[in-house]
Amino acid sequence: MKVSSLKRVKGEEHNHDDTMELTPKERVIRILKGEDIDRPPCFSGMGSVSVHAMKGIEWNEVHKDAEKMANLARASQKECWMDSVVVPFDLNVEGEALGGEVKFYEQHGTESLLYPLIPKKFVKKAEDIQIPEKLEDKGRIPIVVEAIKKVKDLVGDEVAVGSYVLGPFTLAGQVMELDELMKMSLRNPEELTAILTLLKEVGSKVADIFTRAGADYITVRPMGAGTDLLSPRLFGKLVQPVLKDLVEGIDNLKILHMCGTATPLVEMLHDCGANALSFDHKTDLSEARKILGEKAIIFGDIDPVKVLLNGSKEDIKRSVIKALESGVDGIMPGCDIWPLTPCSNIKAMVDATRKYGEEKWFRKSKQGELMTEKEEVFKKLREGVIKFEKEQVVEAAKKALEIGIPPLEAILDGMAAGMETVGELYDKKEYFVPELLMCSEALYAGLDILRPHIKAEDVKVQGSIVLGVIEGDVHDIGKNIIKMMFDIFGFTVHDLGRDVPLEKFVEKQLETGSDIVALSAMMTTTMGQMPKVIKMIRDKNPNCKILVGGAPITSDIAKNYGADAYGKDASDSIQQAIKLMSELKKEIKAAK
């Protein structure tokens, strides 16, 4: 994707040469098509209105009146300068069309507000869902259709007009009791699949209705189906297949938006076939970009409450810059903009995007083409290890050397990252010993290619480490990955294994004179042993450095336990160990 300089559109100021004219609408449409643009757009696929732009309109009225809905959408866009308008503003349109009774709260002014909802759930099994023959005539669908047409007339060809539908699982949460939905995912997945298949048909029909009304793009919203509620396994088994069918069946530009923690799901979401993905602040954008590579179009991830509603202008600017540098192609709030958000804060988000969009956009990197190839290699290394595809790992390792990727970088960001995922799959009981052996075989096949090309000066560390998993804990996958990395970086490693009695750490450190003792715990029930062994080591050798890590450990916990450093993953543990060796050498030198 190239970057072009454009003429100024209304509300924008920039200093570069004028070589192309883009309206906000063109910018949104072109990025969704993967075409050249000047800078990332600032827009939304969800509700993006501020009640502070309302003039003579009450919040409870805008959901039931097409003209008021369109006027508020346009007024908010004019006041806040975003590149899009989106209708409707609530999540009950499809559920109401299926027969749900929506409660609209009577409220006045802009001091507080409540969204409409469907309080009485009416679906317990698939046969309770009856899709009307003329769905376009049911509930408020005609109102939204009319609002789309009216707002199109109001914005003309200047601004993109979007709408949205709920993902099947999310729509199920609107028409079913949530606890029954969750229990059904385990107790009766066949019935749930039947329900989701019917609700997918509803979403497909509504998306088609809104597209024919004139929506320039459709956002599909599977919120509530992420890892905050469902495991990646259940998402892959129950949610992703029908979500993919829904997305692929929409004849329009489409964005797939996931609220909540979605990092473990990004590949499954990408496989659904949307033009772009968008995430909120709970998803690690840098990691999502690393997993998907540069070809994917990603939007996000301004926190709509902490930053946009309650943050300062400086908070908003920092969040925009961070998102741009993390790899987004468009700045988008992480969910619906809370309607009480001041217009000045939304403007600050737009201003920061315009001011820093071209400069901070990751695609402006001079090494963009190399990065595309590099990320593709990393992805193949990761996936090859995870799926124990030895030949794929070998070919990707050779490709890394061919295009000049440093071998250590390929090992850390490729294969080691893949093994960390393998460890997580093992902990979840999705992988077992045979899979671990096959993954390790693929890993070492790649190491055989890359290790001979590692420069001695990059890894020569004169230090030794005692390494082990605390007594009572048999989870050693992460420890084994870190051992491999310590070996590569030149440490002498004394591996005590797993379920190690506390006194063994002390004995081995004294026996070997090791510089560092690295303790691992994967369970909250065993992490409490760490302070004991740290004290035991300190009593015998106060100069020894202590490094701790594991799933339940944080930097604050490590500090409270008396450790010298905390390694959050294999790569970070290496960096922390090198840092500890440097500190130890300084202390020894100062004591002489």
C-alpha positions in Angstrom: 0.0 0.0 0.0 1.5 3.3 -1.1 1.1 6.6 0.7 0.1 9.7 -1.2 -0.2 13.4 -0.4 -3.7 14.8 -0.7 -5.4 18.2 -1.0 -7.1 19.6 2.1 -10.6 18.6 2.8 -12.9 20.6 5.0 -11.6 20.9 8.6 -8.1 19.6 7.7 -4.8 21.4 7.6 -1.5 20.0 6.4 1.5 21.2 4.7 2.5 18.6 2.1 2.1 18.9 -1.6 -1.3 18.5 -3.2 -1.3 15.5 -5.6 -4.6 13.8 -5.1 -8.1 14.8 -3.7 -9.7 12.5 -1.2 -12.9 13.1 0.7 -13.4 11.5 4.1 -15.6 9.0 2.3 -13.0 8.2 -0.3 -10.4 7.7 2.4 -12.6 5.1 4.3 -13.7 3.3 1.1 -10.2 3.1 -0.3 -8.6 1.7 2.9 -11.3 -0.9 3.1 -10.4 -1.9 -0.4 -6.7 -2.0 0.4 -6.0 0.9 -2.0 -3.6 3.9 -1.7 -4.6 6.6 0.8 -2.9 9.7 2.3 -3.2 8.8 6.0 -5.3 6.6 8.2 -8.9 7.7 8.5 -10.6 8.4 11.9 -14.0 6.8 11.8 -16.2 4.2 13.3 -18.2 1.1 12.5 -20.4 1.5 15.6 -22.4 4.1 17.4 -20.5 7.4 17.2 -22.7 10.2 18.3 -22.5 12.7 21.1 -25.7 14.0 22.8 -23.9 17.3 23.2 -24.6 17.8 19.4 -28.4 17.3 20.0 -30.5 20.4 19.4 -34.1 20.0 20.6 -33.8 16.2 20.4 -34.2 13.8 23.4 -32.0 10.7 23.5 -35.0 8.3 23.9 -36.5 9.8 20.8 -33.7 9.2 18.3 -34.0 5.4 18.3 -37.6 5.6 17.1 -37.6 8.4 14.6 -35.7 8.2 11.3 -35.3 11.9 10.8 -34.1 12.5 14.4 -31.7 9.5 14.1 -30.2 10.9 10.8 -30.0 14.4 12.2 -28.1 13.4 15.3 -25.7 11.3 13.3 -25.0 14.2 10.9 -24.9 16.8 13.7 -22.3 14.8 15.6 -20.2 14.3 12.5 -20.3 18.0 11.7 -19.4 18.9 15.2 -16.7 16.3 15.7 -15.3 16.0 12.1 -15.1 12.2 11.9 -14.8 10.6 8.5 -18.1 8.6 8.9 -21.6 8.6 10.2 -23.2 5.4 11.6 -26.8 4.4 12.3 -28.5 3.0 14.3 -27.2 3.6 17.9 -28.5 0.6 19.9 -28.1 -3.2 19.6 -31.8 -4.3 19.6 -32.9 -3.8 16.0 -32.6 -7.5 14.9 -33.9 -8.8 18.2 -36.9 -6.5 18.0 -37.6 -7.6 14.4 -37.8 -11.2 15.7 -40.5 -10.3 18.2 -38.6 -8.9 21.1 -40.2 -6.1 23.1 -37.8 -3.1 23.4 -37.9 -1.0 26.5 -37.2 2.7 25.8 -36.4 4.7 28.9 -38.0 8.1 29.4 -35.3 10.6 30.0 -34.6 14.3 29.4 -31.5 16.4 29.0 -27.9 15.2 28.7 -26.9 14.6 32.3 -27.4 10.8 32.0 -28.8 8.3 29.6 -29.8 4.7 29.2 -29.8 2.6 26.1 -32.9 0.7 25.0 -32.9 -3.0 25.8 -35.0 -6.2 25.5 -35.6 -7.1 29.1 -37.8 -10.1 28.5 -35.9 -12.9 26.6 -38.0 -15.1 24.4 -35.7 -17.8 22.9 -34.9 -21.1 24.7 -34.5 -23.3 21.7 -34.1 -23.1 17.9 -37.8 -23.6 17.2 -38.6 -20.4 19.2 -37.0 -18.4 16.3 -39.4 -17.6 13.6 -37.8 -15.4 10.8 -40.5 -13.2 9.3 -41.1 -13.5 5.6 -40.8 -9.7 5.1 -38.1 -8.9 7.7 -37.6 -5.5 6.2 -41.0 -4.5 7.5 -40.5 -5.6 11.1 -39.7 -3.7 14.2 -37.5 -0.6 13.6 -35.8 -1.9 10.5 -37.8 0.4 8.3 -36.8 3.3 10.6 -33.1 2.5 10.2 -33.5 2.1 6.4 -35.1 5.5 6.2 -32.4 7.0 8.5 -29.6 5.6 6.2 -31.3 7.2 3.2 -31.8 10.5 5.0 -28.2 10.7 6.3 -26.9 9.8 2.8 -28.8 12.9 1.5 -27.3 15.0 4.4 -23.7 14.1 3.8 -23.7 13.6 0.1 -20.5 12.1 -1.3 -18.3 13.8 1.4 -18.7 11.3 4.3 -18.9 7.5 4.5 -22.1 6.1 5.9 -21.9 2.9 7.9 -24.3 0.5 9.6 -23.9 -2.7 11.6 -25.3 -6.1 12.4 -24.7 -8.3 15.4 -22.8 -11.6 15.2 -25.0 -14.7 15.7 -23.7 -15.4 19.2 -24.1 -11.7 20.2 -27.7 -11.7 18.8 -28.3 -14.9 20.8 -27.3 -12.9 23.9 -30.0 -10.3 23.1 -32.9 -12.8 22.8 -31.8 -15.5 25.3 -30.9 -15.5 29.0 -27.1 -15.2 29.1 -26.5 -17.9 31.6 -28.7 -20.3 29.6 -26.7 -19.4 26.4 -23.4 -20.1 28.2 -24.5 -23.4 29.7 -25.9 -24.5 26.3 -22.5 -24.0 24.7 -21.3 -27.0 26.8 -24.4 -29.0 27.5 -26.1 -28.9 24.1 -23.8 -27.5 21.5 -25.9 -29.0 18.7 -28.9 -27.0 19.7 -26.8 -23.9 20.1 -25.5 -24.4 16.6 -29.0 -24.6 15.3 -29.9 -21.3 17.0 -26.8 -19.6 15.7 -27.4 -20.8 12.2 -30.9 -19.2 12.2 -29.6 -16.0 13.7 -26.9 -15.9 11.1 -29.6 -15.9 8.5 -31.2 -12.9 10.3 -27.9 -11.0 10.3 -27.4 -11.7 6.6 -30.8 -10.5 5.7 -30.5 -7.3 7.8 -27.1 -6.6 6.3 -28.5 -6.9 2.8 -31.4 -4.6 3.7 -29.0 -1.9 5.1 -26.7 -2.3 2.1 -29.6 -1.8 -0.4 -30.6 1.3 1.6 -27.2 2.8 0.8 -24.8 1.9 3.6 -21.2 2.2 2.3 -19.9 -0.5 4.6 -21.3 -3.0 7.2 -19.7 -3.8 10.6 -20.3 -7.3 12.0 -20.1 -7.2 15.8 -19.5 -10.6 17.6 -18.9 -8.9 20.9 -19.4 -11.1 23.9 -18.1 -14.0 22.0 -14.4 -13.3 22.8 -12.1 -14.8 25.4 -13.6 -12.7 28.2 -16.5 -15.2 28.2 -15.6 -18.1 25.9 -12.5 -20.2 25.4 -10.7 -20.0 22.1 -11.7 -23.7 21.6 -15.4 -22.9 22.0 -15.1 -19.9 19.8 -13.5 -21.9 17.1 -16.0 -24.8 17.4 -19.3 -22.9 17.8 -18.9 -19.2 16.9 -16.4 -18.9 14.1 -18.1 -21.2 11.5 -21.4 -19.3 11.5 -19.6 -15.9 11.9 -17.6 -16.7 8.8 -20.7 -17.7 6.9 -22.3 -14.4 7.9 -19.3 -12.2 6.9 -18.7 -14.0 3.6 -22.3 -13.7 2.6 -22.5 -9.9 3.0 -22.3 -8.2 -0.4 -20.6 -5.0 0.8 -17.4 -3.7 2.3 -17.3 -5.2 5.8 -15.5 -4.7 9.0 -15.4 -7.4 11.7 -15.1 -5.8 15.1 -14.3 -7.7 18.3 -14.7 -6.1 21.8 -12.7 -7.5 24.7 -9.6 -9.7 24.7 -9.2 -11.1 21.2 -5.5 -11.7 20.8 -5.9 -15.5 20.8 -8.6 -15.2 18.2 -7.1 -12.9 15.6 -6.3 -15.6 13.1 -9.8 -17.1 13.3 -11.3 -13.7 12.9 -9.1 -12.9 10.0 -10.2 -16.2 8.3 -13.8 -15.0 8.4 -13.0 -13.0 5.3 -13.8 -9.4 6.2 -12.1 -6.5 4.5 -10.8 -5.3 7.8 -10.7 -6.2 11.5 -11.1 -3.8 14.4 -10.3 -4.3 18.0 -10.6 -2.5 21.3 -7.9 -1.6 23.9 -7.9 -5.1 25.5 -6.4 -6.7 22.4 -2.6 -6.3 21.9 -2.5 -4.5 18.5 1.2 -5.0 18.1 0.8 -8.7 18.6 -2.3 -8.8 16.3 -0.2 -7.1 13.6 2.7 -9.5 14.2 0.4 -12.5 13.8 -1.4 -11.3 10.7 1.4 -9.5 8.9 1.2 -6.3 7.0 -1.3 -7.3 4.4 -4.2 -7.3 6.9 -6.2 -4.1 7.4 -6.6 -3.4 11.1 -8.5 -0.6 12.9 -8.6 0.4 16.6 -8.3 0.9 19.5 -9.1 4.1 21.5 -10.6 3.3 24.8 -14.1 4.9 24.6 -14.5 5.4 28.4 -11.1 5.8 30.1 -9.5 7.8 27.3 -12.3 9.3 25.1 -14.9 10.0 27.7 -12.8 10.7 30.8 -9.3 11.4 29.4 -7.5 14.6 28.7 -6.5 15.9 25.2 -3.0 14.7 26.0 -4.3 11.2 26.9 -6.2 11.1 23.6 -3.2 12.2 21.6 -0.9 9.6 23.2 -3.5 6.8 22.6 -3.8 7.8 18.9 0.0 7.8 18.4 0.4 4.5 20.2 -2.3 2.9 18.0 -0.7 4.3 14.8 2.7 3.0 15.8 1.2 -0.4 16.9 0.0 -1.1 13.4 -3.5 0.3 12.8 -4.7 1.5 9.4 -7.4 3.6 10.8 -8.1 5.2 14.2 -11.4 3.9 15.6 -12.9 3.9 19.1 -12.7 0.5 20.6 -16.5 0.3 20.9 -19.5 2.6 20.6 -18.6 6.2 21.6 -20.4 6.8 24.9 -23.0 9.4 23.9 -22.1 11.7 26.9 -18.5 12.1 25.5 -17.7 15.8 24.9 -17.5 16.8 21.3 -14.1 18.4 22.1 -12.7 15.0 23.1 -13.9 13.4 19.8 -12.4 16.3 17.9 -9.1 15.8 19.8 -9.0 12.2 18.5 -9.7 13.4 14.9 -7.1 16.2 15.2 -4.4 13.8 16.5 -5.1 11.4 13.6 -4.8 14.2 11.1 -1.7 15.7 12.7 0.2 12.4 13.3 -1.5 10.0 10.9 0.9 10.2 8.1 4.0 10.7 10.2 3.4 7.9 12.7 1.6 5.4 10.5 3.6 2.2 10.5 3.2 1.8 6.8 5.3 4.9 6.3 8.4 2.9 7.4 11.0 2.9 4.8 11.4 -0.8 5.4 7.7 -1.4 4.8 8.3 -4.0 2.0 10.9 -5.8 4.0 8.6 -5.7 7.1 5.9 -7.4 5.0 8.2 -10.2 4.0 9.7 -10.4 7.5 6.3 -10.7 9.2 5.3 -13.4 6.7 8.4 -15.3 7.7 7.7 -14.9 11.4 4.2 -16.1 10.9 5.3 -19.2 9.0 7.9 -20.0 11.7 5.2 -19.6 14.5 2.6 -21.6 12.7 5.1 -24.3 11.6 6.0 -24.9 15.2 2.4 -24.8 16.5 1.2 -27.2 13.8 4.4 -29.2 13.9 5.1 -28.6 10.2 8.8 -29.3 10.2 9.3 -28.7 6.5 7.5 -25.3 6.7 9.8 -24.3 9.6 12.9 -25.3 7.7 11.8 -23.3 4.6 10.9 -20.3 6.6 14.2 -20.4 8.5 16.1 -20.5 5.1 13.9 -17.6 3.9 14.8 -15.6 7.0 18.5 -15.9 6.2 17.9 -15.2 2.5 16.2 -11.8 3.2 18.6 -10.8 5.9 16.6 -11.3 9.1 19.0 -11.7 12.1 18.8 -15.4 13.2 18.2 -14.4 16.8 15.2 -12.3 15.8 13.8 -15.2 13.7 14.2 -17.5 16.7 12.7 -15.1 19.3 9.8 -13.6 17.2 9.2 -16.7 15.2 9.8 -20.2 16.7 10.0 -19.2 20.4 6.7 -17.3 20.1 5.2 -20.4 18.5 6.4 -22.6 21.4 4.8 -20.2 23.9 1.5 -20.8 22.2 2.2 -24.5 22.3 2.7 -24.2 26.1 -0.7 -22.5 26.4 -2.4 -25.2 24.4 -0.8 -27.8 26.6 -2.0 -26.0 29.8 -5.5 -25.9 28.3 -5.4 -29.7 27.7 -5.7 -29.1 23.9 -2.2 -30.5 23.3 -0.6 -33.5 25.0 2.8 -35.2 25.1 2.7 -36.4 21.4 2.0 -32.9 20.2 4.7 -31.4 22.3 7.3 -33.8 20.9 6.3 -33.0 17.4 6.3 -29.3 18.0 9.8 -29.6 19.6 11.0 -31.5 16.6 9.8 -28.7 14.2 11.5 -26.2 16.5 14.9 -27.9 16.6 14.8 -28.4 12.8 14.6 -24.6 12.5 17.3 -24.1 15.1 19.6 -26.4 13.1 19.3 -23.9 10.2 19.6 -20.7 12.1 22.0 -21.5 15.0 25.2 -21.7 12.8 24.6 -18.2 11.6 24.3 -16.5 15.0 27.3 -14.2 15.6 29.3 -15.1 18.6 29.3 -11.4 19.8 25.5 -11.4 19.8 25.1 -14.2 22.3 28.3 -14.5 24.3 27.3 -14.1 27.9 29.7 -15.2 30.6 27.2 -16.3 33.2 25.5 -19.4 34.7 21.9 -20.0 35.8 20.2 -22.5 38.0 16.7 -23.0 36.5 13.7 -24.9 37.8 10.0 -25.1 38.5 8.9 -24.7 42.1 8.0 -27.7 44.2 4.4 -28.9 43.7 4.3 -27.5 40.1 4.7 -29.8 37.1 4.1 -27.3 34.4 7.5 -27.0 32.7 6.8 -26.1 29.1 7.6 -22.4 29.6 10.7 -23.4 31.6 11.9 -25.6 28.8 11.4 -22.8 26.2 13.4 -20.4 28.4 16.2 -23.0 28.9 16.5 -23.3 25.1 16.8 -19.5 24.9 19.4 -19.3 27.7 21.5 -22.0 25.8 21.3 -20.1 22.6 22.5 -16.9 24.3 25.5 -18.6 25.8 24.5 -19.1 29.4 25.6 -22.2 31.3 22.3 -23.6 32.4 21.8 -26.0 35.4 18.3 -27.3 34.8 16.7 -28.8 37.9 13.5 -29.7 36.0 10.0 -29.4 37.6 8.5 -30.0 41.0 11.9 -29.0 42.6 12.2 -29.1 46.4 13.2 -25.6 47.7 16.5 -26.7 49.2 17.6 -28.0 45.8 17.8 -24.5 44.4 20.0 -23.5 47.3 22.2 -26.6 47.1 22.7 -26.2 43.3 23.5 -22.6 43.4 26.2 -23.2 46.1 27.5 -26.2 44.3 27.9 -24.4 40.9 28.4 -20.8 42.1 25.8 -19.7 39.6 25.2 -16.0 39.1 21.4 -16.3 38.7 18.7 -18.5 40.1 15.6 -18.5 37.8 12.4 -19.7 39.5 9.2 -20.6 37.6 5.6 -21.2 38.9 2.5 -21.6 36.8 0.0 -21.9 39.6 -1.2 -19.6 42.3 -1.0 -22.5 44.7 2.8 -22.9 44.2 3.9 -19.3 43.6 3.6 -18.7 47.4 6.8 -20.9 47.8 8.9 -18.3 46.0 9.5 -15.9 48.9 10.7 -18.9 51.0 13.3 -20.1 48.5 14.4 -16.5 47.7 15.1 -16.0 51.4 16.9 -19.3 51.7 19.2 -18.3 48.7 19.8 -14.8 50.1 20.8 -16.3 53.5 23.4 -18.4 51.9 24.5 -16.1 49.1 23.3 -12.5 49.3 25.0 -11.6 46.0 23.1 -14.1 43.9 20.6 -12.6 41.5 17.0 -14.0 41.5 14.8 -14.0 38.3 11.2 -15.1 38.6 8.4 -15.8 36.0 5.3 -17.8 35.3 1.6 -17.2 34.5 0.4 -15.9 37.9 3.5 -13.7 38.5 3.6 -9.9 37.8 6.3 -7.4 38.2 4.7 -6.1 41.5 4.5 -9.7 42.9 8.2 -10.3 42.0 9.2 -7.1 43.7 7.2 -8.0 46.8 8.8 -11.5 46.9 12.3 -9.9 46.9 13.3 -11.0 43.4 15.7 -8.9 41.4 13.8 -9.2 38.1 10.7 -10.5 36.5 10.5 -12.2 33.0 7.1 -11.9 31.4 8.0 -14.3 28.6 11.0 -16.1 27.1 12.4 -13.1 25.2 12.0 -10.8 28.2 13.6 -13.3 30.5 16.7 -13.3 28.3 16.9 -9.5 28.4 16.4 -9.5 32.2 19.1 -12.1 32.7 21.5 -10.2 30.6 20.7 -7.0 32.6 21.2 -8.9 35.9 24.6 -10.1 34.7 25.6 -6.5 33.9 24.5 -5.4 37.4 26.4 -8.2 39.0 29.6 -7.3 37.2 29.3 -3.7 38.2 28.8 -4.7 41.9 31.8 -7.0 41.8 33.9 -4.3 40.2 32.8 -1.7 42.8 33.6 -4.1 45.7 37.3 -4.6 44.5 
